[in-house]
Amino acid sequence: MQTELGAVKTRMNNAEERISDMEDRIMEITQSGQQTENRIKKLESNIRDLWDNIKRANLRIIGIPEGVEKDKGMENIFEEIIAGNFPNLKDTGFKIQEAQRAPNKLNPNRPTPRHIIIKMAKVSDKERILKAAREKQNVTYKGTPIRISADFSTETLQARREWQDIFKVLKGRIIQPRLLYPARISFKIETEIKLFFPQTKTKRIQQHKTQVKGNTERASLNQKERKEREEKRKEKKKKKKRKN
């Protein structure tokens, strides 16, 4: 019975060691997976920032009927919009690098006309046109209401949309809210200017902090358990030596 009991104890010790090794391996895999996820998020953020920088000099014109550019061309349509809505900018001599519909392929089932993307030679020219459009508010093309906005990546556009409700509330409080490039909001309280990240980014930061905290707690707990098991193994070895 003592021999069998000793064999059982030996098997239990071996099983505990294997379990401990497996837990260490699982912890390593978990940490590696978290690091990979963080790298992917960072790469996605870098790609979005790069795409926004590429689009920084772009204007997006929404509401121009399909097909009108076939006879006049995109640049002539753009000049007509400037002349008809912003007379003070008529003789400014804006330079256009590129103009096209987006997306390139026309979907016959699309209920609204495709947007026109105008790539300006200078970011400052784009900003002047956007400022004039905000001041005029009602921009038209041959009587048809249109909208002129900046051109952003899909992710940044979503982040800016998430600020809209907050922006409206702040605007009613007379604290000078501003939606900054690419998707930050600022407002002035007395003499101090407050600046905030997009809501999505704030959520991600909070989620990341929670994940890091959870991983730290689990790592600390696993380390404590491993230490206790190691002490038990040492204690059993000491007892075994004393018996021998």
PyMOL commands that set and color helices and strands:
alter all, ss='L'
color gray80, all
select helices_A, chain A and resi 2-54+69-72+74-85+87-89+123-136+154-162+164-171+199-243
alter helices_A, ss='H'
color red, helices_A
select strands_A, chain A and resi 58-62+96-102+115-120+139-141+144-150+178-180+184-189+192-196
alter strands_A, ss='S'
color yellow, strands_A
deselect
rebuild
show_as cartoon
